[in-house]
């Protein structure tokens, strides 16, 4: 589940924090990086658990309403929502239950928020259309929860506030993790029952290695990378550059130089987007121009062996910069 986008976000945050911390320890910083990434996986499971908790609250409400209806001889409420087959399958999911038990994840302290969210669900057009629809299928059950998640959970500012109280890491990861929750809902298969696989923490060890290698290269070669920025900033006001911009470009240079299979244009686009998110309004265009210039200089100096996006190709010249290290 943890992808390159999440890794880049966390490395930007932790590299900035590393330089703000007077007691710089590379091993501790690396452990903090891996911990912050693991918290993103906690969030993924926590948001899946929210669907289960909502279903249980609605089941509780239905039980109370049924008891009242029996006493008063009135019509019983529909049990369609509380028996939603996708939600029941998720509630029984072995991977989710094992993770929740092991990490002690719970929404128990947020019951008032859960009740408010249930009210919003009951009043929503998606819920009311689902309850009125005669279609009775797993696909309809799963689609309901996809719609409810997108409409009432994904952009819910109250959830953002709750998550910020529970973990400093979660708000920055939320947007990406939401996409993985929606992907998980879509891929659930009723035939797999409780054995349905959730997304793994890492798709493979390559992504974990990417995180460690990129972070170490960023820190250990900082002087070299900032030298490249200085040399190629003649037409830019480098002295007035926001410190976060320096951090972002430092990481981008590390990625260009250490991961041959990632095209220069992909790296530049990724870090321009991060600059727009974490730095000043003008940072995106500034960093785009700077990274273009730096990439051209590194290729033409024989330091970087990648294809430059047009129109930046020029004859190679001998490098005058020291070798970098990951050790």
KARAMO-V760951 format. One record per residue. N is the residue number from 1. SS is DSSP state (2 for helix, 1 for strand, 0 for the rest). BURIAL is + if it has 9 or more other C-alpha atoms within 8 Angstrom, else -. D_LAST is the distance of its C-alpha to the last C-alpha in Angstrom with 2 decimals. Layout:
n->N ss->SS burial->BURIAL d_last->D_LAST
n->N ss->SS burial->BURIAL d_last->D_LAST
This chain:
n->1 ss->0 burial->+ d_last->27.75
n->2 ss->0 burial->+ d_last->24.56
n->3 ss->0 burial->+ d_last->24.09
n->4 ss->2 burial->- d_last->21.98
n->5 ss->2 burial->- d_last->24.39
n->6 ss->2 burial->+ d_last->23.93
n->7 ss->2 burial->+ d_last->20.14
n->8 ss->2 burial->+ d_last->20.31
n->9 ss->2 burial->+ d_last->22.90
n->10 ss->2 burial->+ d_last->20.96
n->11 ss->2 burial->+ d_last->17.78
n->12 ss->2 burial->+ d_last->20.17
n->13 ss->2 burial->- d_last->21.79
n->14 ss->2 burial->+ d_last->18.84
n->15 ss->2 burial->+ d_last->17.05
n->16 ss->2 burial->+ d_last->20.47
n->17 ss->2 burial->- d_last->20.93
n->18 ss->2 burial->+ d_last->17.62
n->19 ss->2 burial->- d_last->18.98
n->20 ss->2 burial->- d_last->22.39
n->21 ss->0 burial->- d_last->21.32
n->22 ss->0 burial->- d_last->21.66
n->23 ss->0 burial->- d_last->19.67
n->24 ss->0 burial->- d_last->16.13
n->25 ss->0 burial->- d_last->14.06
n->26 ss->2 burial->- d_last->10.89
n->27 ss->2 burial->- d_last->11.78
n->28 ss->2 burial->- d_last->15.33
n->29 ss->2 burial->+ d_last->14.72
n->30 ss->2 burial->+ d_last->13.03
n->31 ss->2 burial->- d_last->16.07
n->32 ss->2 burial->+ d_last->18.33
n->33 ss->2 burial->+ d_last->17.21
n->34 ss->2 burial->- d_last->18.01
n->35 ss->2 burial->- d_last->21.16
n->36 ss->2 burial->+ d_last->22.29
n->37 ss->2 burial->+ d_last->22.06
n->38 ss->2 burial->+ d_last->24.03
n->39 ss->2 burial->+ d_last->26.63
n->40 ss->2 burial->+ d_last->27.27
n->41 ss->2 burial->+ d_last->28.30
n->42 ss->2 burial->+ d_last->30.49
n->43 ss->2 burial->+ d_last->32.15
n->44 ss->2 burial->+ d_last->32.87
n->45 ss->2 burial->+ d_last->34.70
n->46 ss->2 burial->+ d_last->36.35
n->47 ss->2 burial->+ d_last->37.89
n->48 ss->2 burial->+ d_last->39.14
n->49 ss->2 burial->+ d_last->40.65
n->50 ss->2 burial->+ d_last->42.51
n->51 ss->2 burial->+ d_last->44.58
n->52 ss->2 burial->+ d_last->45.56
n->53 ss->2 burial->+ d_last->46.49
n->54 ss->2 burial->+ d_last->48.64
n->55 ss->2 burial->+ d_last->50.43
n->56 ss->2 burial->+ d_last->51.17
n->57 ss->2 burial->+ d_last->52.56
n->58 ss->2 burial->+ d_last->54.76
n->59 ss->2 burial->+ d_last->55.90
n->60 ss->2 burial->- d_last->56.90
n->61 ss->2 burial->- d_last->58.84
n->62 ss->2 burial->+ d_last->60.54
n->63 ss->2 burial->- d_last->61.66
n->64 ss->2 burial->- d_last->63.22
n->65 ss->2 burial->+ d_last->64.90
n->66 ss->2 burial->+ d_last->66.23
n->67 ss->2 burial->- d_last->67.77
n->68 ss->2 burial->- d_last->69.42
n->69 ss->2 burial->+ d_last->70.71
n->70 ss->2 burial->+ d_last->72.17
n->71 ss->2 burial->- d_last->73.95
n->72 ss->2 burial->- d_last->75.33
n->73 ss->0 burial->- d_last->76.01
n->74 ss->0 burial->- d_last->73.95
n->75 ss->0 burial->- d_last->71.76
n->76 ss->0 burial->- d_last->68.43
n->77 ss->0 burial->- d_last->65.22
n->78 ss->0 burial->- d_last->63.34
n->79 ss->0 burial->- d_last->60.51
n->80 ss->0 burial->- d_last->58.83
n->81 ss->0 burial->+ d_last->55.83
n->82 ss->0 burial->+ d_last->55.17
n->83 ss->0 burial->- d_last->55.43
n->84 ss->0 burial->+ d_last->53.08
n->85 ss->2 burial->+ d_last->51.65
n->86 ss->2 burial->+ d_last->48.16
n->87 ss->2 burial->+ d_last->47.88
n->88 ss->2 burial->+ d_last->49.35
n->89 ss->2 burial->+ d_last->46.96
n->90 ss->2 burial->+ d_last->44.00
n->91 ss->2 burial->+ d_last->45.55
n->92 ss->0 burial->+ d_last->45.69
n->93 ss->0 burial->+ d_last->42.23
n->94 ss->2 burial->+ d_last->40.53
n->95 ss->2 burial->+ d_last->36.92
n->96 ss->2 burial->+ d_last->37.80
n->97 ss->2 burial->+ d_last->39.86
n->98 ss->2 burial->- d_last->37.31
n->99 ss->2 burial->+ d_last->34.56
n->100 ss->2 burial->+ d_last->36.99
n->101 ss->2 burial->- d_last->38.16
n->102 ss->2 burial->- d_last->34.73
n->103 ss->2 burial->- d_last->33.43
n->104 ss->0 burial->- d_last->36.90
n->105 ss->0 burial->- d_last->37.20
n->106 ss->0 burial->- d_last->40.66
n->107 ss->0 burial->- d_last->42.78
n->108 ss->2 burial->- d_last->45.42
n->109 ss->2 burial->- d_last->45.15
n->110 ss->2 burial->- d_last->45.71
n->111 ss->2 burial->- d_last->49.06
n->112 ss->2 burial->- d_last->50.80
n->113 ss->2 burial->- d_last->48.28
n->114 ss->2 burial->+ d_last->48.62
n->115 ss->2 burial->+ d_last->52.38
n->116 ss->2 burial->- d_last->52.20
n->117 ss->2 burial->+ d_last->49.98
n->118 ss->2 burial->+ d_last->52.48
n->119 ss->2 burial->- d_last->55.25
n->120 ss->2 burial->+ d_last->53.43
n->121 ss->2 burial->+ d_last->52.92
n->122 ss->2 burial->- d_last->56.61
n->123 ss->2 burial->- d_last->57.67
n->124 ss->0 burial->- d_last->55.44
n->125 ss->2 burial->- d_last->56.95
n->126 ss->2 burial->+ d_last->54.51
n->127 ss->2 burial->+ d_last->55.66
n->128 ss->2 burial->+ d_last->59.34
n->129 ss->2 burial->- d_last->59.32
n->130 ss->2 burial->+ d_last->57.62
n->131 ss->2 burial->+ d_last->60.17
n->132 ss->2 burial->- d_last->63.07
n->133 ss->0 burial->- d_last->61.91
n->134 ss->0 burial->- d_last->63.66
n->135 ss->0 burial->- d_last->60.75
n->136 ss->0 burial->- d_last->59.32
n->137 ss->0 burial->- d_last->56.18
n->138 ss->2 burial->+ d_last->52.60
n->139 ss->2 burial->- d_last->51.51
n->140 ss->2 burial->+ d_last->53.46
n->141 ss->2 burial->+ d_last->52.03
n->142 ss->2 burial->+ d_last->48.43
n->143 ss->2 burial->+ d_last->49.19
n->144 ss->2 burial->+ d_last->50.68
n->145 ss->2 burial->+ d_last->47.47
n->146 ss->2 burial->+ d_last->45.45
n->147 ss->2 burial->+ d_last->47.89
n->148 ss->2 burial->+ d_last->47.99
n->149 ss->2 burial->+ d_last->44.22
n->150 ss->2 burial->+ d_last->44.01
n->151 ss->2 burial->- d_last->47.05
n->152 ss->2 burial->+ d_last->46.85
n->153 ss->2 burial->+ d_last->43.36
n->154 ss->0 burial->+ d_last->40.84
n->155 ss->0 burial->- d_last->42.06
n->156 ss->0 burial->- d_last->43.41
n->157 ss->2 burial->- d_last->42.62
n->158 ss->2 burial->- d_last->43.84
n->159 ss->2 burial->- d_last->41.21
n->160 ss->2 burial->+ d_last->38.58
n->161 ss->2 burial->- d_last->39.92
n->162 ss->2 burial->- d_last->39.94
n->163 ss->2 burial->+ d_last->36.37
n->164 ss->2 burial->+ d_last->35.20
n->165 ss->2 burial->- d_last->36.91
n->166 ss->2 burial->- d_last->35.22
n->167 ss->0 burial->- d_last->31.58
n->168 ss->0 burial->- d_last->29.88
n->169 ss->0 burial->+ d_last->27.68
n->170 ss->2 burial->+ d_last->30.56
n->171 ss->2 burial->+ d_last->32.30
n->172 ss->2 burial->- d_last->29.44
n->173 ss->2 burial->+ d_last->28.90
n->174 ss->2 burial->+ d_last->32.65
n->175 ss->2 burial->+ d_last->33.42
n->176 ss->2 burial->+ d_last->30.95
n->177 ss->2 burial->+ d_last->31.83
n->178 ss->2 burial->+ d_last->35.52
n->179 ss->2 burial->- d_last->35.11
n->180 ss->2 burial->+ d_last->33.76
n->181 ss->2 burial->+ d_last->36.70
n->182 ss->2 burial->+ d_last->39.11
n->183 ss->2 burial->- d_last->37.51
n->184 ss->2 burial->+ d_last->37.94
n->185 ss->2 burial->+ d_last->41.58
n->186 ss->2 burial->+ d_last->42.29
n->187 ss->2 burial->- d_last->40.93
n->188 ss->0 burial->- d_last->42.81
n->189 ss->0 burial->- d_last->45.19
n->190 ss->2 burial->- d_last->48.25
n->191 ss->2 burial->- d_last->48.38
n->192 ss->2 burial->- d_last->45.12
n->193 ss->2 burial->+ d_last->46.66
n->194 ss->2 burial->+ d_last->44.51
n->195 ss->2 burial->- d_last->41.96
n->196 ss->0 burial->+ d_last->40.82
n->197 ss->0 burial->- d_last->37.03
n->198 ss->0 burial->- d_last->35.30
n->199 ss->0 burial->- d_last->32.08
n->200 ss->0 burial->- d_last->29.10
n->201 ss->0 burial->- d_last->26.32
n->202 ss->0 burial->+ d_last->23.96
n->203 ss->0 burial->+ d_last->25.60
n->204 ss->0 burial->- d_last->22.91
n->205 ss->2 burial->- d_last->19.39
n->206 ss->2 burial->- d_last->18.24
n->207 ss->2 burial->+ d_last->18.82
n->208 ss->2 burial->+ d_last->16.94
n->209 ss->2 burial->- d_last->13.85
n->210 ss->2 burial->- d_last->14.59
n->211 ss->2 burial->+ d_last->14.65
n->212 ss->2 burial->+ d_last->11.34
n->213 ss->2 burial->+ d_last->9.48
n->214 ss->2 burial->+ d_last->11.78
n->215 ss->2 burial->+ d_last->11.50
n->216 ss->2 burial->+ d_last->7.79
n->217 ss->2 burial->+ d_last->8.21
n->218 ss->2 burial->+ d_last->11.45
n->219 ss->2 burial->- d_last->10.58
n->220 ss->2 burial->+ d_last->7.73
n->221 ss->0 burial->+ d_last->9.92
n->222 ss->2 burial->+ d_last->13.15
n->223 ss->2 burial->- d_last->14.84
n->224 ss->2 burial->+ d_last->14.61
n->225 ss->2 burial->+ d_last->15.87
n->226 ss->2 burial->+ d_last->18.59
n->227 ss->2 burial->- d_last->19.56
n->228 ss->2 burial->+ d_last->20.26
n->229 ss->2 burial->+ d_last->22.34
n->230 ss->2 burial->+ d_last->24.26
n->231 ss->2 burial->- d_last->25.09
n->232 ss->0 burial->+ d_last->26.38
n->233 ss->0 burial->+ d_last->28.28
n->234 ss->0 burial->- d_last->31.30
n->235 ss->0 burial->- d_last->33.60
n->236 ss->0 burial->- d_last->32.13
n->237 ss->0 burial->- d_last->32.57
n->238 ss->2 burial->- d_last->28.88
n->239 ss->2 burial->- d_last->29.90
n->240 ss->2 burial->- d_last->31.61
n->241 ss->0 burial->- d_last->28.90
n->242 ss->0 burial->- d_last->28.47
n->243 ss->2 burial->- d_last->25.26
n->244 ss->2 burial->+ d_last->24.68
n->245 ss->2 burial->+ d_last->25.02
n->246 ss->2 burial->+ d_last->22.20
n->247 ss->2 burial->+ d_last->19.93
n->248 ss->2 burial->+ d_last->21.18
n->249 ss->2 burial->+ d_last->20.74
n->250 ss->2 burial->+ d_last->17.19
n->251 ss->2 burial->+ d_last->16.39
n->252 ss->2 burial->+ d_last->18.69
n->253 ss->2 burial->+ d_last->17.03
n->254 ss->2 burial->+ d_last->13.62
n->255 ss->2 burial->+ d_last->15.73
n->256 ss->2 burial->+ d_last->17.62
n->257 ss->2 burial->+ d_last->14.81
n->258 ss->2 burial->- d_last->12.74
n->259 ss->0 burial->- d_last->15.81
n->260 ss->0 burial->+ d_last->18.32
n->261 ss->0 burial->- d_last->20.96
n->262 ss->0 burial->+ d_last->21.44
n->263 ss->0 burial->+ d_last->24.06
n->264 ss->2 burial->+ d_last->23.80
n->265 ss->2 burial->- d_last->27.02
n->266 ss->2 burial->- d_last->25.78
n->267 ss->2 burial->+ d_last->22.74
n->268 ss->2 burial->+ d_last->25.10
n->269 ss->2 burial->+ d_last->27.72
n->270 ss->2 burial->+ d_last->25.51
n->271 ss->2 burial->+ d_last->24.27
n->272 ss->2 burial->+ d_last->27.76
n->273 ss->2 burial->+ d_last->29.13
n->274 ss->2 burial->+ d_last->26.70
n->275 ss->2 burial->+ d_last->27.73
n->276 ss->2 burial->+ d_last->31.35
n->277 ss->2 burial->- d_last->30.71
n->278 ss->2 burial->- d_last->28.72
n->279 ss->0 burial->+ d_last->29.62
n->280 ss->0 burial->+ d_last->32.84
n->281 ss->0 burial->- d_last->35.57
n->282 ss->0 burial->- d_last->34.79
n->283 ss->2 burial->+ d_last->31.00
n->284 ss->2 burial->+ d_last->31.13
n->285 ss->2 burial->- d_last->32.98
n->286 ss->2 burial->- d_last->31.09
n->287 ss->2 burial->+ d_last->27.64
n->288 ss->2 burial->+ d_last->29.11
n->289 ss->2 burial->- d_last->30.28
n->290 ss->2 burial->+ d_last->27.17
n->291 ss->2 burial->+ d_last->24.82
n->292 ss->2 burial->+ d_last->27.38
n->293 ss->2 burial->+ d_last->27.36
n->294 ss->2 burial->+ d_last->23.58
n->295 ss->2 burial->+ d_last->23.33
n->296 ss->2 burial->+ d_last->26.21
n->297 ss->2 burial->+ d_last->24.72
n->298 ss->2 burial->+ d_last->21.36
n->299 ss->2 burial->+ d_last->23.36
n->300 ss->2 burial->+ d_last->25.94
n->301 ss->0 burial->+ d_last->23.47
n->302 ss->0 burial->+ d_last->21.89
n->303 ss->0 burial->+ d_last->18.45
n->304 ss->0 burial->+ d_last->19.12
n->305 ss->0 burial->- d_last->20.99
n->306 ss->0 burial->- d_last->22.99
n->307 ss->0 burial->- d_last->26.67
n->308 ss->0 burial->+ d_last->27.76
n->309 ss->0 burial->- d_last->30.39
n->310 ss->0 burial->- d_last->33.75
n->311 ss->0 burial->- d_last->34.85
n->312 ss->0 burial->- d_last->31.61
n->313 ss->0 burial->+ d_last->31.44
n->314 ss->0 burial->- d_last->31.70
n->315 ss->0 burial->- d_last->31.34
n->316 ss->0 burial->- d_last->27.89
n->317 ss->0 burial->- d_last->27.24
n->318 ss->0 burial->- d_last->24.76
n->319 ss->0 burial->- d_last->21.48
n->320 ss->0 burial->- d_last->21.36
n->321 ss->0 burial->- d_last->17.93
n->322 ss->0 burial->- d_last->14.70
n->323 ss->0 burial->- d_last->11.98
n->324 ss->0 burial->- d_last->9.26
n->325 ss->0 burial->- d_last->5.51
n->326 ss->0 burial->- d_last->3.79
n->327 ss->0 burial->- d_last->0.00
